[in-house]
């Protein structure tokens, strides 16, 4: 009987101890941190949009900003849904644990009650002494004493386990109530976010109606931008083609110079080898003539066989992806530029994307376009900075405003619509160095065009610069 109860006690104790050491596998901290980041972005956009509405007419910038705010709001709602799912999962686990602990507690109480009854029935000291002295040997008597001690400890630990299980059960019930309250708070946040979403949809529709009224005016602006973009793209393509030609000509000249140097070196080696061979043949002929008897008619000297010429092995030319990274410096900058994708700084300290990269259309209008880079709205006269180290390849004028082209190995960045420029052609620049200042558009607001290219291929700059 005692052995059976002692074994059961050990099993229950291990089970409760393992439960006490369990830690939750998933934390909600990451979800809360992400929610805070999204809300911070929304608050910044709301503040900027409010200022923009005061200073400018309804335009593409306002539409882009309110569209971004809607996307962020939807992300916030999705994040809250994840939090709710997490909390519901926690509540479900807590309920299961509470039921399990209740079952274990009932089992422990039943076993403890049995042990109490057994101890009561065998409470006489005579029974314990009789149990010990009835042993067949002294060692058996010692084992029986140890057994009785273990039984006494078992009862004490059994009572302690019941108390610990009751504490765990209480903590789980308290945690369950906390999770339910947390769920109620998150559900309130969800409702508030949904209300905000509806208000922002109305705000978007209001901006769209105003844009519709200004469709002809905005169409003229976009047409003017497209013409400027074509001029800019033509100038960029010409400049990049020139850079590629210079790099290719330089590579060809260097390869030709290496070949000529190798050929001259090989000629010297062959000439030296030929002279050594002739000297050796002359010495051999003189020695042979001196060793011949005078009565013997002179035999004709053997004709030396010409040694076969061994052509020097040419090292295979290492092919590169681009002629612009054929040099060690070009390869270094290209590799470093690529490794910083998604972490490049913005070309302006304060700015918002007015028109995204690639093809775009404006809801509710017939306005369409294709942006070679991204159009950034900023303050008039804002400092424009290089996003990475490189070399100023070209500076050109587009419709009265300046554009700066910087080469980063096989990559190029373009900063257009500058009112002034503070760098010169072929100048080395560092990341964050001032290139010039942003010019103002027709509305009096600052605006620049930022392009990113891999040779003549346009890339989306937003996937390279870091998120704000």
C-alpha positions, 0 to 999 in steps of 0.5 A: 500500500505504501509503495503504491502511494509513494510511486503515485506521489512521485508521478504527480510531483514531477507533473506539477513541477514540469507545468510550473516550468513551462513558458509560453512559446509565443509573445505578443510583444512583437505584435505590440511593437509593430502596432506602435510603429504603424500608429507612429507612421499614421500620426506623422502622416496625419500631421503632415497632411493637415499642414499640406491641406492648409498650404496647397490645393488638393493634388497628387501629394494629398491623395498619395498620403491619404492612400498610404494612411489607409494602407497603414490603417488596414495594417493596424486593423490586421495587427489587432486581429492577430493580437485578438487571435493570440489572446484567444489562444492564450485564453483557450490554453488557460482554460485547458490548464485550469481543467487539468489542474483541477483534475490533478488537485482532486486526485491529490486530495483523494490520495492524501485522504487515503494516506490519512485514513491509512495512517489513522488505522495504523497509528499505534506505536505497537504496529510500527514497532511490530513492523520493524521487529518482525524483520528477518534480518538487521538489514531488512529492519533498516530498510523498513525504518527507511521505508517508514521515513519515506512514507512520512516525507511523502505525506508532508510533500503530498500536502505541500504539492496540494498547496502548490497546485492550488497556488498554480490554479489560482494564478491561472484563473487570475491570468485568464481574467487578465486575458479576458480584460485585455481582449476587451481593451483590444476589441475597443481599439479595433472598433476605434480603428474601424471608425478611423478607417471609415473617416479616412475613406471619406477623406479620400473621396473628398480629395478625389472629388476635388482632384476631379474638379482640377483634372485639366489643371493636373493633367497639364502638370503631369504632361509638363512632368512627362516632357521633363522626364523624357529630357531627363531620361535622354540626358541620363542615357547619353551620360551613362552610355558615355561612361560605359564607352569610356570604361570599355575603351579604358578596359580595352586599352589596358588589355591591349597594353598588357598583351603588348607587354607580355608579347615584348617580354616573351620576345625577350625570353625567346631571343635570349633562349635563341642566343644561348642555344647558338652559343652552346652549339658553337661551343659543342662544334669547336670541342668536337673539331678539336677532338677529331684526328687530323687524318680524318677528313672533316665531317660535315657538322650535324645540323642542329634541330630547331627547338620547338617554340613553346607559346606562353599560356595566356591566363583566361580573362576574368569576365565581369557582369558590367564593364563599370565594375571591371576595376577593383574600385568599381567592383567594391562600390557596386558590392557595397551599394548592393549590400545596403539595399533597403538601408540607404538614407533619403536624399532629403531630410523631410519629404513624402513620396508624391508620385511612386515609381512606375506606371500610375493612375489616379482614381476617378480620373483619366490621368495616367503616367509612368514615373522613371523614379520617385517624386518627393515633396519637400520644403523649398530650398531643402538640402539634397544629399547623396545617398551613397559614396560615388563620383559626380558623373555629370551635371545638366540643366533640365528646363531651367533646373539642375540635375546631378548624376552620381556613379556608384560602380555600375549603379547611378543615382539622379537628383533632379529639379535642383535650384542650385548645385554645390558639387562639380563634375568628376568630384568624389562625394560621400554618403550624406554630402550636400549636392544642392537645394530643392527647387520649388514647383508651380504651387510654391512647394519644394519637389525633387525627382530621385532616380536609381539606375543599374546602367540603363535600367531604372530601379524602384528607389523605394525598395532601396531607401530605408523606411521612415 
